[in-house]
């Protein structure tokens, strides 16, 4: 597994320090949080557990809402990459690839379909619902990048394609982390009688 750069280690909880994270190769100390650029969510604080409504534990689960502050001046486009930093091996499991976001302060609403998405670890272009085994905690790293050039990638591109396109073009970046611990599935259906 690649080494995590020193400038990034202090920005991530110990359990979320995977050297293969996209931000480890695309960002640097100068671009991280540049000009106050930051990523947040109205649904959870950084380091706070993901709500099950954003995971495979709920039937109608969707992607969580995200918000970001103004990127550095001159930003042309914003990109979001979400990865599971608990993954073994050189490359973390990719849960979401989003690009085509305007280079300005903005947000993605809960469950919103972004303008352009790439293939997650399962090969489809949607939010890959976190689904850790019961009792196992996984750590998800939401990463945002501001580029100095608009991307020319077609929807459905891979993580490798996206990272290759971003290399040398990132002018600002930020992270948001959230763990999620697998719970037992609820196999028992509710009866109206149970509610009496």
C-alpha angles and dihedrals in degrees: 000000000000119000116258110238116250093238090060100040093072091051096057133061112252093253092054097053104115115159092213096062112128092239091057091066101029102042135057139187091273097052098040109104089347111183091359093302106169141167123217142156130223087215099059142005120240108281093018120124117266114249112248088240087077094050141065089264091083125057099224096039120157139180115286122253117260133194132189137191124234112299122227114295112275095033110152102186142003126223129194122203121180119194138174104241091192091069116119118232135041098302125050119228109269116228102172140008116189130170139154092075115146115259094247142078109301151125148231113228122227107285093001117155106234122225095251129012135180134210118291123209090284093052099251129111103239141083106296103223112234108244112172119174117265111289094009119119119213125189120222121201116203108201128188126194132192115207131202091219132045113252121246095201120133119231112270095040118151128249089253091053092049095047092048090052092049097050110116093004103082113112098167138014141173140178140219121190133203131173125209127194119209116244133198114275116251102238096169116088117219117250122204086235090062090062095056 
